[in-house]
């Protein structure tokens, strides 16, 4: 499988602050690298979604699909997920995610894989995918197969112009719309199975 290499290097540390369901503040640092830190709008939208999900429901199993720097999976673990798997097709992103997991003290408590959807053979309560719309839609059936009964899907990487296309692509295969988060022309959607 061919993928385009990352072309932009982020030379600074990204710092984020999250609130646990009981109100405790958690700080996460993502080191320099080529993957998105916390600054990109789609990442921020996903972080808002993850915080909200964990306030409403205790999530035990999470898959961060296309994990990049690992920020979303690391955040899910910090908010209380027990079993977190991060996966990316780019070996450089996987190494970056491993460094960030180590830096945040969760490296021994999450699994980070270099591979694609075909390498995952189990179901999760929550799948997070911050990937461009066309790729999300191309993989939607495979993504659905990884979500357990009454599971959740948090997707971003969707421009407002492609929101309707993305939503209909997922509702056509059995997902229902729960909530959206919008910032700067980008959308994250929380969907239920």
C-alpha positions in Angstrom: 0.0 0.0 0.0 1.4 3.4 -0.9 1.0 6.4 1.3 2.3 9.9 1.0 5.0 10.8 3.5 4.5 13.6 6.0 6.1 16.7 4.6 6.0 19.1 7.6 8.0 18.8 10.7 6.6 20.2 14.0 9.6 21.4 16.0 7.9 22.2 19.2 6.2 20.3 22.0 2.4 20.3 22.0 0.7 20.6 25.4 -2.9 19.8 26.0 -5.0 19.8 29.1 -8.0 17.5 29.5 -10.6 17.1 32.2 -11.5 13.6 33.5 -15.2 12.8 34.1 -14.7 13.6 37.8 -13.1 17.0 36.9 -9.4 16.2 37.5 -7.1 18.0 35.1 -4.7 15.9 33.1 -1.8 17.3 31.1 -0.3 15.6 28.0 2.7 16.5 26.1 3.4 15.5 22.5 7.0 15.9 21.4 8.3 17.4 18.1 7.6 15.3 15.0 6.0 15.1 11.6 2.5 14.0 12.7 -0.2 16.4 13.9 0.3 17.7 17.5 -2.6 19.3 19.3 -2.8 22.4 17.2 -4.6 21.1 14.1 -8.3 21.8 14.2 -9.3 18.2 13.4 -7.2 17.0 16.3 -8.7 19.6 18.7 -12.2 18.6 17.6 -11.4 14.9 18.3 -10.0 15.8 21.7 -13.3 17.7 22.5 -15.2 14.7 21.4 -13.2 12.2 23.5 -13.6 14.4 26.6 -17.4 14.5 26.0 -17.7 10.8 25.4 -15.8 9.9 28.6 -18.1 12.2 30.6 -21.1 10.4 29.3 -20.0 6.8 29.2 -17.2 4.6 30.7 -15.3 3.4 27.7 -13.0 0.4 28.2 -11.7 -0.4 24.7 -10.5 2.2 22.2 -8.8 2.0 18.7 -7.0 5.1 17.4 -6.9 4.4 13.7 -4.2 6.4 11.8 -2.7 7.4 15.1 0.0 9.7 13.9 1.6 11.2 17.0 -0.6 9.1 19.2 -2.3 12.1 20.8 -5.8 10.7 20.6 -5.1 7.2 21.9 -2.9 8.6 24.7 -5.7 11.0 25.6 -8.2 8.1 25.7 -5.9 6.2 28.0 -5.4 9.2 30.3 -9.2 9.6 30.5 -9.7 6.1 31.7 -9.8 3.6 28.8 -8.4 0.3 30.0 -7.5 -1.3 26.6 -6.1 1.1 23.9 -4.7 0.2 20.5 -3.0 2.7 18.2 -2.3 1.8 14.6 -0.8 3.6 11.6 0.5 2.6 8.2 3.5 5.0 8.5 6.4 3.5 10.5 7.7 7.0 11.3 4.3 7.8 12.9 4.4 4.6 14.9 7.8 5.5 16.3 6.6 9.0 17.1 3.5 7.6 18.9 5.8 5.2 20.9 8.0 8.2 22.0 5.0 10.1 23.0 3.5 7.2 24.9 6.8 6.8 26.8 6.9 10.5 27.5 3.4 10.4 29.0 4.0 7.3 31.0 1.5 5.1 29.2 3.9 3.1 26.9 3.5 -0.1 28.8 -0.3 0.2 29.0 -1.2 0.7 25.3 -0.5 -1.3 22.1 1.0 0.6 19.1 1.0 -1.2 15.8 2.5 -0.5 12.4 -0.1 -1.7 9.9 -3.6 -1.2 8.4 -7.1 -2.2 9.3 -6.5 -5.8 8.2 -4.1 -6.2 11.1 -6.8 -5.6 13.7 -9.0 -8.6 14.4 -11.2 -7.6 17.3 -13.9 -5.2 18.3 -13.8 -1.9 20.3 -16.3 0.2 22.1 -14.9 3.4 20.5 -13.0 3.8 17.3 -11.4 7.2 16.6 -10.3 8.1 13.1 -8.9 11.5 12.2 -8.4 10.8 8.5 -9.4 12.7 5.3 -13.0 12.1 4.2 -12.4 10.1 1.1 -10.2 7.6 3.0 -12.8 7.4 5.8 -15.5 6.6 3.3 -13.3 4.0 1.5 -12.6 2.2 4.8 -16.1 2.6 6.3 -17.2 -1.0 6.1 -13.9 -2.2 7.5 -14.2 0.4 10.3 -17.7 -0.7 11.1 -16.5 -4.3 11.5 -14.2 -3.2 14.3 -17.0 -1.6 16.4 -18.9 -3.7 18.9 -22.7 -3.6 19.5 -23.8 -0.1 20.6 -20.2 1.1 19.9 -19.2 4.6 19.0 -17.2 6.1 16.1 -15.6 9.5 16.3 -14.4 10.7 12.9 -12.7 13.9 11.8 -10.6 15.1 9.0 -13.8 16.2 7.4 -14.2 19.6 5.9 -17.6 21.3 6.3 -18.0 21.1 2.5 -17.8 17.3 2.7 -19.8 16.9 5.9 -23.1 15.7 4.2 -21.2 13.3 2.0 -19.4 11.8 5.0 -22.5 11.6 7.1 -24.6 9.9 4.4 -21.7 7.5 3.7 -21.8 6.3 7.3 -25.6 6.4 7.9 -26.0 4.3 4.7 -24.2 1.4 6.3 -26.1 1.5 9.7 -24.5 4.3 11.8 -26.7 6.9 13.4 -25.7 10.5 14.0 -25.1 11.5 17.6 -23.3 14.9 17.7 -20.9 17.1 15.7 -18.1 19.4 16.7 -17.2 22.3 14.2 -14.2 24.6 14.1 -12.6 26.6 11.4 -14.3 24.8 8.5 -13.6 21.3 9.9 -16.0 18.8 11.4 -15.8 15.9 13.8 -18.8 13.6 14.1 -19.8 11.2 16.8 -21.7 8.3 15.4 -23.4 5.3 17.0 -23.7 1.8 15.7 
